[in-house]
Amino acid sequence: MKAFLLAAVLAISLTGADLYAGEAYGQPDAPLVAEVLGTEIRTSDPEEMQYVVLGRLTDQYAADNRITVQQDEIDAYVASMDRIAEQDRKEREARRTEIAGKLASQTMTSAERESLSSELATLNELDAMLGASGEISAEEQAARREIGAAVVRRWKINQALNRQYGGRVIFQQGGPEPLDAYRQFLEEQQGKGAFSILDKSFEPAFWRYFKNDSIHSFYPSGSAEAARAFETPWWLMDNPDEAR
C-alpha cells in the first residue's frame, strides 16, 4: 500500500459501523495479530492490520473530539472538484485542437505524427471515460458526495491531530498529512493499551510509514506553507490541485 492514509480516506465503504460491528475483524481461521479497542484483528497482511488499527483509533478520536461533517462542507468539496474537472476538460479540448492543427501539417515526420496521433487517441479515450457531456447520474452524484464526506472528515481529523501534537507535515495525494502527529498519537494510544500488536513480526511494517522519513516528502520545516497547511482545506484554496 503505497499511500496508506490516502487509501484509508478513499475506502469509504468501510465505515466504522461496518468494520467494527463485531468483536473481531477478519476470517476466523486467520491468525490473530492485533487488538484495538476490544476488537480482535485476524489477518496475514500487516498493512491490513495497520489500516484497521488506524481506522478504529481515528474513528474513536473523531467521536471523542466531536468531529463531524456538515452538508455545506460536502457541497464546497464537490463544487471544487467540479471546477477542477471542468478546467481539465477545457485543457484537454485545447490540446486536442492543437494536435489536430499539427496533424494537418505536411512537414511532420512519421514519428511525430504517430506520437501525436497516440496522444489524441488517449485524450479521446479519457473524455469517453470521464463523460465529456458533463452529465452525472444520481448514483455518481451520491458517490461523489460520499467521497467528499470522507475527504472532509479526514482533513478535519488531520487538522485536530496537528493542533494537538504538532510536528512535521508531509505532502500526500489526499492533502497535507501531519506525520509526526500520527506517530505521537499512535505511540500514546499504544502506551495506554488502546491497541496492541500481538504478532511482533508485524511491528516493523506497522511503524514504517510513520518512522521512515525517506518514503515521504515534507513541507519545509518552519515554512509558511507548513504553518498554513491546516488553516484552509486544500479544496477551498485558489489552486486546490496545486495545494495537494
C-alpha positions in Angstrom: 0.0 0.0 0.0 2.0 3.0 -1.3 -0.1 5.7 0.2 -1.8 4.1 3.2 -3.6 7.1 4.7 -5.0 8.1 1.3 -6.3 4.5 0.9 -7.9 4.9 4.3 -9.7 8.1 3.0 -10.9 6.6 -0.2 -12.1 3.2 1.2 -15.3 4.9 2.3 -17.4 1.7 2.2 -15.5 0.5 5.3 -17.2 2.8 7.8 -16.8 2.4 11.5 -20.2 0.9 11.8 -19.5 -1.8 9.2 -15.9 -2.5 10.1 -16.2 -2.8 13.8 -19.7 -4.0 14.3 -18.4 -7.2 16.0 -15.6 -8.1 18.3 -13.4 -9.5 15.6 -12.1 -8.4 12.2 -11.1 -10.9 9.5 -11.7 -14.6 8.9 -12.0 -16.8 12.0 -9.2 -19.1 10.7 -6.8 -16.2 10.0 -4.0 -15.6 12.6 -4.8 -13.2 15.5 -2.2 -10.5 15.1 -3.5 -7.5 17.0 -6.2 -6.0 19.2 -7.7 -2.4 19.0 -10.3 -1.0 21.4 -11.6 -4.5 22.1 -11.6 -5.7 18.5 -9.5 -8.7 17.6 -7.8 -8.4 14.2 -7.2 -11.5 12.2 -5.2 -11.2 9.0 -2.0 -12.3 7.3 -1.4 -8.8 5.9 0.4 -6.3 8.1 -0.9 -3.4 6.0 -4.4 -4.5 6.5 -3.8 -4.7 10.3 -2.4 -1.1 10.1 -5.5 0.0 8.3 -7.9 -1.4 10.8 -5.9 -0.1 13.8 -5.7 3.4 12.5 -9.2 3.4 11.2 -10.6 2.3 14.6 -8.5 4.7 16.6 -9.2 7.7 14.4 -12.9 6.9 14.4 -12.8 7.0 18.2 -10.7 10.2 18.1 -13.3 11.8 15.9 -16.1 10.8 18.2 -14.2 12.0 21.3 -13.5 15.4 19.7 -16.9 15.7 18.2 -15.5 15.9 14.6 -18.4 15.9 12.2 -19.0 16.8 8.6 -21.7 19.3 7.5 -23.7 19.2 4.3 -22.3 22.6 3.2 -18.8 21.3 3.6 -19.6 18.5 1.3 -21.2 20.9 -1.1 -18.0 23.0 -1.2 -15.8 20.0 -1.8 -18.0 18.7 -4.7 -18.1 22.2 -6.2 -14.3 22.4 -6.1 -13.9 19.0 -7.7 -16.4 20.1 -10.4 -14.3 23.2 -11.1 -11.1 21.2 -11.4 -12.8 18.7 -13.7 -14.1 21.5 -15.9 -10.7 23.1 -16.1 -9.1 19.7 -17.0 -11.8 19.2 -19.7 -11.0 22.6 -21.2 -7.3 21.9 -21.2 -7.9 18.6 -23.0 -10.1 20.3 -25.5 -7.5 22.9 -26.2 -4.7 20.3 -26.6 -6.9 18.2 -28.9 -7.4 21.3 -31.1 -3.7 22.0 -31.1 -2.9 18.4 -32.1 -5.4 18.5 -34.9 -3.7 21.5 -36.3 -0.3 20.0 -36.1 -1.5 16.8 -37.8 -2.8 18.8 -40.7 0.8 19.9 -41.4 2.6 18.3 -44.3 6.1 18.8 -42.8 5.7 16.5 -39.9 7.8 13.3 -39.7 6.1 9.9 -39.4 7.4 9.5 -35.8 6.0 12.9 -34.8 2.7 12.1 -36.4 2.5 8.7 -34.7 3.3 10.3 -31.3 0.6 13.0 -31.7 -2.0 10.5 -33.0 -1.4 8.3 -30.0 -1.8 11.3 -27.6 -5.0 12.3 -29.4 -6.4 8.8 -29.0 -5.5 8.9 -25.3 -7.3 12.2 -24.9 -10.4 10.9 -26.7 -10.4 7.8 -24.5 -10.1 9.9 -21.4 -13.1 12.1 -22.4 -15.1 9.0 -23.1 -14.3 7.5 -19.7 -15.0 10.7 -17.8 -18.0 11.6 -19.8 -17.4 14.6 -22.0 -21.0 15.7 -21.8 -20.6 16.5 -18.1 -23.8 14.7 -17.2 -23.7 13.0 -13.9 -26.1 10.2 -12.8 -27.8 10.2 -9.4 -25.6 7.2 -8.4 -22.4 9.1 -9.4 -23.6 12.2 -7.6 -24.2 10.2 -4.4 -20.8 8.5 -4.7 -19.1 11.9 -5.2 -20.8 13.2 -2.0 -19.8 10.1 -0.1 -16.2 10.6 -1.2 -16.5 14.2 -0.3 -17.7 13.4 3.2 -14.8 11.0 3.7 -12.2 13.6 2.5 -13.6 16.4 4.6 -13.7 14.2 7.7 -10.1 13.0 7.2 -8.9 16.6 6.7 -10.7 17.7 9.9 -9.2 14.8 11.8 -5.7 15.7 10.5 -6.3 19.3 11.5 -7.2 18.3 15.0 -4.2 16.0 15.4 -1.9 18.6 14.0 -3.2 21.2 16.5 -2.9 18.7 19.4 0.5 17.2 18.7 2.3 19.5 16.1 5.3 18.2 14.3 6.2 17.8 10.6 3.7 17.7 7.8 4.1 15.7 4.6 2.7 16.1 1.1 0.1 13.5 0.2 -2.3 13.0 -2.7 -5.2 13.4 -0.3 -3.8 16.7 1.1 -1.3 17.6 3.8 -0.8 15.0 6.4 0.6 15.5 10.0 3.0 12.6 10.0 4.6 13.3 13.4 1.2 13.9 15.0 0.0 10.5 13.8 3.2 8.8 15.2 2.8 10.5 18.6 -0.9 9.8 18.6 -0.3 6.1 17.9 2.5 5.8 20.4 0.3 7.4 23.0 -2.6 5.1 22.2 -0.3 2.0 22.3 1.0 3.1 25.7 -2.5 3.4 27.0 -3.3 -0.1 25.8 -5.8 1.1 23.2 -4.1 -1.3 20.8 -1.5 -4.0 20.9 0.3 -5.8 18.2 0.4 -9.4 19.2 2.4 -10.7 16.3 5.7 -8.9 16.8 6.8 -9.7 13.3 4.1 -7.2 12.2 5.6 -4.3 14.2 8.2 -3.1 11.6 5.6 -2.9 8.8 3.1 -1.1 11.1 5.6 1.7 12.1 7.4 2.0 8.8 5.0 4.6 7.3 5.3 6.8 10.4 9.0 6.5 11.2 10.8 6.1 7.8 11.4 9.7 6.6 12.9 8.5 3.3 9.5 7.5 1.9 7.9 10.9 2.4 8.1 14.5 1.0 8.0 17.0 3.8 6.8 20.6 3.9 10.0 22.7 4.6 10.4 22.8 8.4 9.3 26.2 9.7 8.0 27.3 6.4 4.9 29.4 5.8 3.5 26.5 3.8 3.8 24.2 6.7 2.2 26.7 9.1 -0.8 27.2 6.8 -1.2 23.6 5.9 -4.2 23.1 8.1 -5.6 26.7 8.1 -7.8 26.2 5.0 -8.9 22.9 3.4 -6.9 22.4 0.1 -10.1 22.2 -2.0 -11.1 25.8 -0.9 -7.8 27.3 -2.0 -7.4 29.3 -5.2 -5.4 26.5 -6.8 -6.6 23.4 -4.9 -5.0 20.9 -7.3 -1.6 22.5 -6.7 -2.0 22.6 -2.9 -2.2 18.8 -2.6 
